[in-house]
């Protein structure tokens, strides 16, 4: 991606999929395009992106392998959740200046017919939260942990990517429910944050060659809930420690998103199935808005209360400029971000 | 196992674990012993075994690998569900002649203090049913399918070992619930029985090299419930056909019970987890009496009604003589039985 134009009031920049990645996405897989700023017709409104959320699921959309959502077409804008301001409206329900949560993708401006928009309080001091702890990642953590994981006081909950947008919330809710919470994160700085700031009981560095033993030591009573958002070596370390009747919500597998083929053997599939059987474990995948869309209000009320009371903390990792989204996204898949990754596309 | 004594009124024969099997159990892994018939003390009763149930889970008890139940010790009698008659009683709740469901194992006689016994109607025309369609296998089928599988009318249900004690009941209940039911069984004779007698919509031979394609053809709408009691190549064929929100109750993995090490690669564990995620699938292991013991009455009432109305059919494969239990059990793990495998230990 070569062009490095800055956001402006005259032209619409958008970042489109230039080619399907082979393995890890590269800068060349994205392309920055420029076009006229579109004008809203009757019933439409024009959105100006303030914040763009970058999330691991986007890697799946770049591939044309079968998945839960259709792939992005070559030449189409990358999709993504945004916080946007209404610039101009020909829609009865919206006025210029309104703040909305949208799904308008990696671009400066977008037209909308209002479908799928959620109005935000224009006085909201930190509207980016609607993309993080109060949005999709927080909602994913809340429903996956509470509805599938069903943690009970005194149980042990393990969560990987523990300093990330989802994992950080999973662990804090589990602590609020009276669980022992062990995080896994990349590096000592993130681990310190997870324990000192977020209040987890322990946090282990997934780079460590001794992770399996360290995890066993940190979970002397075994593992009752493993919130799966990573896969790979972390899951291998978790598997032998799972307790009878453990629950495994599966919301992501970031360790596998760049896989080009099945990894070498031995084949551990039967070992997993046998573990599910002999320990009567429930393992369940979910896609947050598809499976729990009708419970967003319940989540928002609970999370807003916890935030206001200072019971849930969060951290944002903000990158300035839409033109920097590809590099930021590539870094996300490598674990280079620290907290919820956002692109500030225009000043709020 | 050399001694081939017949059952008699003077001595108690029992089959004990002689050695832990390496791979498939062999005749030498069992030993027939003979001892005095024990006499009941106060509060005890003496049971005489009429029928012994042989079930795949017993393979797990022969190993000392960690599992959901403690292993049988070397020299200890093999465990197993039985239908027995009370020969003598020093227990207030039981009289000589009572018929009971017990867990007295591979032996002619056993003492009991009454714990865990279930009285059967002495006029029951076919008491062996208490070990099959009205017992643990039928209960396993019922709860696994209905509580974890939750089949809806019009959905497609696939079950392996379809002519067996569990699979045959799973498929028939799924038909009663209005599902399309596809069985998988070993050989054309079993497949014919499954379709012609049990009323499944289709049945495929798992020996076929073209099983994956045949299964895809038999499930044009995909698979909504896969009742897992086999594992191995059948599961590999099922995996790509699973629908969004499919459910997989796991009650057994007979294809793996004799495994001595993990099979060669590629490692398909991540593929399974990814499938659970992108299709939001629930996969859950269960152990029937541990997880659903309090719902046996509900099951019994429903199944008794279906049997009486002729809506559920069953088939028993009865072997005569306790001394033949080891060979019959070895055959069970190879799929040589046809229907619920029982040993007739003494005339009813």
Interface residues (C-beta under 8 A of the other chain):
Chain A: X60 X66 X67 X68 X228 X231 X232 X235 X244 X250 X251 X252 X253 X256 X259 X261 X262 X263 X264 X265 X266 X267 X268 X269 X270 X271 X272 X273 X274 X276 X277 X278 X279 X280 X281 X282 X283 X284 X285 X286 X287 X290 X291
Chain B: X60 X66 X67 X68 X228 X231 X232 X235 X244 X250 X251 X252 X253 X256 X259 X261 X262 X263 X264 X265 X266 X267 X268 X269 X270 X271 X272 X273 X274 X276 X277 X278 X279 X280 X281 X282 X283 X284 X285 X286 X287 X290 X291
